[in-house]
Amino acid sequence: MRSSGLRRSWPRCQRSVVADRRQPPRAASGADPGARAPGGGELHPVSNGPALYTTWRDTTHPKKHHFIPQFLLQHFAGQRAKLVIHQVMSERRFNSTVRDVGHRNLGHSVYWPGREPDHVSMEAAMCDIEGEAATAVRELMQDRARAIPNYARHALAWLLALQWPRSRFLMHVLAKGIGAEDGGLSNEEFQTHMMTMVSRSVIEPWHLRNDDDAHYKNQWNPLAYALLASDMHWSCYRPRGGGLLVSDNPVCLSGVVGTPPPGIPVGFFNHGVATGFHGFRRLTVPLASGLAVIISRDPQDSSRLRAADINRFTVFNSREFVAHAPEWPKSHPRLAQDLPYLLETQRMVAPAFLQDYAPGGRA
């Protein structure tokens, strides 16, 4: 990377307030009482005891916490940030906007006993990672090369490392796995546990990634480590005329390497299940209607895959919705003909692993 993650700030993003756990809670450098929050309000420090980060209270905080970065959705939207949304399981189709999709109200807030709810700290910390990735994506969109610079690989790897644990589907699965509801754990308590996990597994390692004094295990994240390994081949794919789709899950895993797990149909691996971070063959990331990144253990994938393949993996890895610009069906009729079939296939296969996931429910 080109500079330390502990000091770099990005346009339109409040600097992260995640603190080094070896030091007492403190305000981020340069963030004074009365500084502007991500939502435009004033930031006021609040004592947070042994918390993983310094809490900031913002009286005008935004309620919509996006688990899909708005900068990413914007690259697929039409005029006035318009999107057409296809809900995966309900079969509903409706018009929306970048701001009004891919979010949960207060979905990244934390609730500590005896303290005021913290609606700002996690949003600000995530904004740092998103801001670095947004800069990398913008530069890739301005370039025409297939090769991806090292700094952009790191920025995107950490964005994907963030996307994985803050997935609402994953939160749903984990809540069911531990019996959160049956055990009397409230939505706020479970969400606080999940945000703590995101802080420890993604945000803290991201801040320490360039710190020579940090222990390796404190800089490590399993997905970022896998994506940046020497056996992974990174390449840009730019379909002529665009045509790519986006979904609620940009971490699109497909294929399998080695001996497949027994008893699982081969086609299931294209739906992003059953392989883990060390068993998938490739990961495709739609970044704009005319840009995707292919990360594969097979260097030939970059020359084999086409827009229809990328879209198939995007739909098959979706858990909540698939989206495109309103004019997309007319400008890409062949790809548009494929979409109903892909959605129908996903609706037939997904119940095997969705575990009753329903947008707007507990997740």
TORFITI-239397 format. One line per 3 residues: number of its first residue (from 1); their letters; for each residue x, y, z of C-alpha. Coordinates in Angstrom, 3 decimals. Layout:
# TORFITI-239397
NUM = a = X,Y,Z ~ ...
END
This chain:
# TORFITI-239397
1 = mrs = 0.000,0.000,0.000 ~ 1.077,3.559,-0.578 ~ 0.583,4.882,2.948
4 = sgl = -0.238,3.742,6.451 ~ -3.869,2.838,7.018 ~ -3.642,4.478,10.466
7 = rrs = -3.235,7.965,9.004 ~ -4.881,7.992,5.620 ~ -8.254,9.679,5.196
10 = wpr = -10.500,9.653,2.149 ~ -12.860,12.148,0.533 ~ -16.385,12.266,1.975
13 = cqr = -15.471,9.775,4.708 ~ -14.942,10.601,8.354 ~ -11.658,9.094,9.544
16 = svv = -12.129,5.780,11.326 ~ -12.499,5.909,15.083 ~ -11.346,2.363,15.738
19 = adr = -8.676,2.500,18.419 ~ -5.656,0.309,19.067 ~ -6.767,-2.124,21.750
22 = rqp = -3.351,-1.767,23.451 ~ -4.112,1.884,24.230 ~ -6.932,3.515,26.221
25 = pra = -9.900,4.692,24.145 ~ -9.164,8.005,22.455 ~ -10.454,10.174,19.661
28 = asg = -9.067,9.587,16.188 ~ -6.279,11.951,15.197 ~ -7.664,15.253,14.015
31 = adp = -11.238,14.517,15.140 ~ -12.225,17.197,17.649 ~ -15.511,17.672,19.490
34 = gar = -17.858,19.337,17.051 ~ -16.234,17.718,14.002 ~ -18.548,16.622,11.223
37 = apg = -19.954,13.108,11.269 ~ -20.578,10.928,8.174 ~ -24.232,12.026,8.268
40 = gge = -23.380,15.685,8.499 ~ -24.040,16.195,12.214 ~ -21.640,16.995,15.014
43 = lhp = -19.432,14.378,16.643 ~ -19.161,14.356,20.434 ~ -16.865,11.890,22.261
46 = vsn = -18.512,9.584,24.766 ~ -16.581,7.518,27.299 ~ -16.730,3.910,26.199
49 = gpa = -14.675,2.053,28.789 ~ -13.127,-1.145,27.402 ~ -14.874,-0.973,24.005
52 = lyt = -12.948,-1.778,20.851 ~ -13.294,1.751,19.572 ~ -14.038,5.259,20.785
55 = twr = -17.749,6.001,20.641 ~ -19.008,9.146,18.972 ~ -22.514,10.467,19.442
58 = dtt = -24.050,12.137,16.406 ~ -27.451,13.716,16.902 ~ -28.231,13.711,13.160
61 = hpk = -26.822,10.319,12.212 ~ -28.223,8.638,9.080 ~ -30.524,5.722,9.836
64 = khh = -29.846,3.885,6.586 ~ -26.733,1.777,7.115 ~ -25.699,0.302,3.767
67 = fip = -24.246,-3.184,3.714 ~ -23.564,-2.623,-0.008 ~ -21.500,0.528,-0.641
70 = qfl = -23.472,3.235,-2.365 ~ -20.472,4.041,-4.574 ~ -20.686,0.493,-5.946
73 = lqh = -24.430,0.588,-6.635 ~ -24.026,3.981,-8.309 ~ -21.834,2.397,-11.000
76 = fag = -24.808,0.265,-12.123 ~ -27.547,2.879,-11.814 ~ -29.238,4.963,-14.470
79 = qra = -30.023,8.653,-14.403 ~ -30.856,10.108,-10.987 ~ -29.369,6.993,-9.368
82 = klv = -32.340,4.862,-10.456 ~ -32.217,1.052,-10.194 ~ -34.563,-1.793,-11.042
85 = ihq = -34.606,-4.342,-8.216 ~ -35.407,-8.045,-8.605 ~ -35.967,-9.664,-5.222
88 = vms = -34.572,-13.163,-5.358 ~ -37.140,-15.214,-3.458 ~ -40.284,-13.075,-3.483
91 = err = -40.148,-12.602,-7.274 ~ -41.020,-8.938,-6.769 ~ -39.666,-6.385,-9.208
94 = fns = -39.733,-2.689,-8.407 ~ -37.972,0.594,-9.043 ~ -35.689,2.062,-6.410
97 = tvr = -32.630,4.255,-5.970 ~ -29.057,3.745,-4.821 ~ -29.847,5.320,-1.459
100 = dvg = -32.912,3.166,-0.821 ~ -31.554,-0.329,-1.463 ~ -28.926,-2.528,0.185
103 = hrn = -29.351,-1.145,3.678 ~ -30.918,-1.787,7.075 ~ -32.062,0.977,9.358
106 = lgh = -29.389,1.271,12.082 ~ -27.978,-2.027,10.835 ~ -24.434,-1.236,12.011
109 = svy = -25.334,0.320,15.349 ~ -24.012,-1.139,18.600 ~ -25.835,-1.272,21.911
112 = wpg = -23.738,-1.588,25.055 ~ -25.507,-2.005,28.415 ~ -25.695,1.235,30.351
115 = rep = -24.583,3.378,27.404 ~ -26.258,5.341,24.704 ~ -26.640,3.472,21.384
118 = dhv = -23.690,4.109,19.082 ~ -24.939,4.684,15.542 ~ -21.767,6.278,14.163
121 = sme = -18.536,4.476,15.040 ~ -18.900,1.360,12.892 ~ -20.270,3.364,9.980
124 = aam = -17.257,5.695,10.133 ~ -14.800,2.797,10.389 ~ -16.359,0.970,7.431
127 = cdi = -16.311,4.206,5.470 ~ -12.513,4.254,5.589 ~ -12.279,0.837,3.925
130 = ege = -14.973,1.721,1.387 ~ -13.260,5.028,0.598 ~ -9.961,3.377,-0.251
133 = aat = -11.754,0.844,-2.454 ~ -13.780,3.589,-4.159 ~ -10.567,5.369,-5.092
136 = avr = -9.105,2.152,-6.525 ~ -12.262,1.392,-8.520 ~ -12.381,4.909,-9.940
139 = elm = -8.791,4.578,-11.151 ~ -9.483,1.150,-12.661 ~ -12.483,2.585,-14.529
142 = qdr = -10.263,5.284,-16.010 ~ -7.683,2.745,-17.170 ~ -7.939,0.135,-19.924
145 = ara = -5.327,-2.354,-18.754 ~ -6.192,-5.857,-17.598 ~ -3.518,-5.879,-14.945
148 = ipn = -4.489,-4.597,-11.497 ~ -1.934,-2.565,-9.487 ~ -0.888,-3.949,-6.139
151 = yar = -2.468,-1.116,-4.127 ~ -5.821,-1.720,-5.869 ~ -5.638,-5.445,-5.110
154 = hal = -5.163,-4.695,-1.433 ~ -7.950,-2.109,-1.376 ~ -10.413,-4.486,-3.044
157 = awl = -9.341,-7.503,-0.989 ~ -10.088,-5.630,2.226 ~ -13.409,-4.361,0.884
160 = lal = -14.423,-7.957,0.131 ~ -13.163,-8.994,3.564 ~ -15.579,-6.412,5.001
163 = qwp = -18.475,-7.409,2.747 ~ -18.391,-11.029,3.868 ~ -19.080,-10.654,7.610
166 = rsr = -21.476,-7.710,7.291 ~ -23.683,-9.690,4.899 ~ -27.214,-9.726,6.283
169 = flm = -27.574,-13.301,5.060 ~ -24.520,-14.415,7.035 ~ -25.883,-12.672,10.125
172 = hvl = -29.145,-14.548,9.642 ~ -27.367,-17.898,9.332 ~ -25.220,-17.282,12.401
175 = akg = -28.226,-16.156,14.451 ~ -30.003,-19.405,13.608 ~ -26.842,-21.435,14.186
178 = iga = -26.377,-20.233,17.755 ~ -30.089,-20.200,18.521 ~ -30.056,-16.465,19.251
181 = edg = -33.814,-16.052,19.304 ~ -34.504,-19.195,21.338 ~ -31.766,-18.188,23.759
184 = gls = -33.388,-14.847,24.465 ~ -30.768,-12.758,22.675 ~ -32.361,-9.556,21.410
187 = nee = -31.790,-8.215,17.909 ~ -29.714,-5.370,19.354 ~ -27.564,-7.737,21.439
190 = fqt = -26.921,-10.063,18.512 ~ -26.122,-7.165,16.186 ~ -23.655,-5.786,18.729
193 = hmm = -21.909,-9.175,18.864 ~ -21.733,-9.248,15.050 ~ -20.342,-5.706,14.840
196 = tmv = -17.729,-6.621,17.453 ~ -16.723,-9.558,15.260 ~ -16.451,-7.251,12.218
199 = srs = -14.284,-4.860,14.225 ~ -11.948,-7.575,15.464 ~ -11.680,-9.579,12.238
202 = vie = -11.650,-6.781,9.632 ~ -11.383,-3.233,10.911 ~ -8.590,-3.718,13.436
205 = pwh = -6.444,-5.860,11.067 ~ -7.013,-3.285,8.318 ~ -5.690,-0.516,10.543
208 = lrn = -2.680,-2.589,11.581 ~ -1.835,-4.017,8.147 ~ 1.108,-1.637,7.604
211 = ddd = 2.229,-1.444,11.226 ~ 5.684,-3.039,11.472 ~ 5.311,-3.356,15.242
214 = ahy = 2.010,-5.249,15.088 ~ 1.903,-9.008,15.515 ~ 1.070,-10.904,12.333
217 = knq = -2.030,-12.520,13.799 ~ -3.455,-9.055,14.533 ~ -3.022,-8.070,10.872
220 = wnp = -4.568,-11.238,9.472 ~ -7.977,-11.723,7.855 ~ -8.827,-15.082,6.253
223 = lay = -10.480,-13.791,3.082 ~ -8.012,-10.966,2.438 ~ -5.157,-13.436,3.027
226 = all = -6.653,-15.937,0.562 ~ -7.270,-13.315,-2.135 ~ -3.781,-11.833,-1.877
229 = asd = -2.026,-15.213,-1.895 ~ 0.512,-15.920,-4.636 ~ -1.705,-18.559,-6.307
232 = mhw = -4.434,-16.007,-7.061 ~ -4.483,-14.352,-10.482 ~ -6.147,-10.922,-10.660
235 = scy = -7.484,-9.413,-13.864 ~ -9.908,-6.716,-15.010 ~ -12.725,-7.647,-17.358
238 = rpr = -14.352,-4.867,-19.374 ~ -17.234,-6.067,-21.540 ~ -17.663,-3.968,-24.637
241 = ggg = -20.781,-1.908,-24.078 ~ -21.143,-2.939,-20.429 ~ -24.086,-5.116,-19.386
244 = llv = -23.017,-6.424,-15.985 ~ -25.447,-6.849,-13.090 ~ -25.011,-6.187,-9.388
247 = sdn = -26.525,-7.944,-6.376 ~ -26.607,-7.750,-2.590 ~ -23.502,-9.955,-2.514
250 = pvc = -20.433,-8.798,-4.503 ~ -18.363,-11.726,-3.178 ~ -19.289,-14.086,-6.019
253 = lsg = -17.606,-17.463,-5.493 ~ -17.789,-20.142,-8.169 ~ -16.177,-23.442,-9.054
256 = vvg = -14.147,-25.729,-6.812 ~ -10.520,-26.816,-6.680 ~ -9.253,-30.176,-5.576
259 = tpp = -11.613,-32.969,-4.563 ~ -15.165,-31.657,-4.165 ~ -16.915,-32.304,-0.839
262 = pgi = -18.888,-35.549,-1.126 ~ -22.624,-35.534,-1.665 ~ -22.855,-32.023,-3.120
265 = pvg = -23.933,-31.547,-6.756 ~ -21.190,-29.865,-8.763 ~ -23.503,-27.052,-9.841
268 = ffn = -23.949,-25.918,-6.235 ~ -20.416,-24.567,-6.127 ~ -21.379,-21.831,-8.605
271 = hgv = -23.832,-20.541,-5.974 ~ -21.066,-19.670,-3.535 ~ -21.589,-22.510,-1.082
274 = atg = -19.685,-25.482,0.331 ~ -16.128,-24.516,-0.642 ~ -14.823,-22.174,2.057
277 = fhg = -12.089,-19.628,1.370 ~ -9.551,-22.276,0.345 ~ -11.703,-24.391,-1.955
280 = frr = -13.284,-21.968,-4.425 ~ -11.858,-21.767,-7.935 ~ -12.607,-18.123,-8.647
283 = ltv = -14.182,-14.999,-7.252 ~ -15.807,-12.483,-9.576 ~ -16.568,-8.956,-8.420
286 = pla = -18.876,-6.740,-10.502 ~ -17.648,-3.180,-9.890 ~ -19.588,-1.330,-12.604
289 = sgl = -21.789,-2.158,-15.562 ~ -18.621,-2.142,-17.662 ~ -16.050,-3.454,-15.189
292 = avi = -15.523,-6.620,-13.172 ~ -12.526,-8.086,-11.400 ~ -11.739,-11.790,-11.819
295 = isr = -9.672,-13.385,-9.048 ~ -8.937,-16.981,-9.905 ~ -6.621,-19.868,-9.142
298 = dpq = -6.730,-20.615,-12.886 ~ -4.939,-17.927,-14.932 ~ -6.959,-18.905,-18.013
301 = dss = -10.263,-17.785,-16.481 ~ -9.565,-14.156,-17.332 ~ -9.685,-14.957,-21.055
304 = rlr = -12.536,-17.484,-20.882 ~ -15.225,-15.605,-18.993 ~ -17.715,-13.295,-20.687
307 = aad = -20.433,-10.934,-19.464 ~ -23.019,-13.734,-19.429 ~ -20.756,-15.838,-17.183
310 = inr = -20.107,-12.947,-14.776 ~ -23.847,-12.246,-14.577 ~ -24.609,-15.903,-13.904
313 = ftv = -22.241,-15.959,-10.946 ~ -23.689,-12.654,-9.708 ~ -27.262,-13.961,-9.741
316 = fns = -26.295,-17.346,-8.282 ~ -24.459,-15.648,-5.388 ~ -27.303,-13.227,-4.669
319 = ref = -29.252,-13.782,-1.470 ~ -31.623,-10.840,-1.467 ~ -31.749,-8.897,-4.736
322 = vah = -30.288,-8.377,-8.201 ~ -30.226,-4.889,-9.715 ~ -29.596,-3.023,-12.959
325 = ape = -30.307,0.346,-14.551 ~ -33.827,0.930,-15.985 ~ -32.460,1.083,-19.549
328 = wpk = -30.428,-2.129,-19.186 ~ -32.968,-4.529,-20.844 ~ -33.164,-2.430,-24.008
331 = shp = -29.434,-1.779,-24.280 ~ -28.509,-5.429,-23.584 ~ -31.364,-7.579,-24.923
334 = rla = -29.419,-10.850,-25.061 ~ -28.272,-10.556,-21.467 ~ -31.764,-9.470,-20.454
337 = qdl = -33.190,-12.673,-21.951 ~ -30.968,-14.691,-19.620 ~ -32.029,-12.948,-16.408
340 = pyl = -35.447,-14.610,-15.861 ~ -33.891,-18.043,-16.319 ~ -31.037,-17.243,-13.936
343 = let = -33.426,-15.937,-11.282 ~ -35.677,-18.972,-11.677 ~ -32.673,-21.267,-11.232
346 = qrm = -31.579,-19.390,-8.125 ~ -35.093,-19.624,-6.649 ~ -35.060,-23.384,-7.137
349 = vap = -31.580,-23.943,-5.689 ~ -31.322,-21.294,-2.967 ~ -33.851,-22.769,-0.497
352 = afl = -31.328,-25.565,0.078 ~ -28.976,-23.114,1.814 ~ -30.904,-19.891,2.549
355 = qdy = -32.289,-21.276,5.814 ~ -35.545,-19.298,5.463 ~ -33.695,-16.027,4.936
358 = apg = -36.235,-13.289,4.189 ~ -35.271,-9.621,3.702 ~ -36.730,-7.442,6.401
361 = gra = -36.817,-10.275,8.927 ~ -34.463,-10.857,11.838 ~ -31.416,-10.375,9.607
END
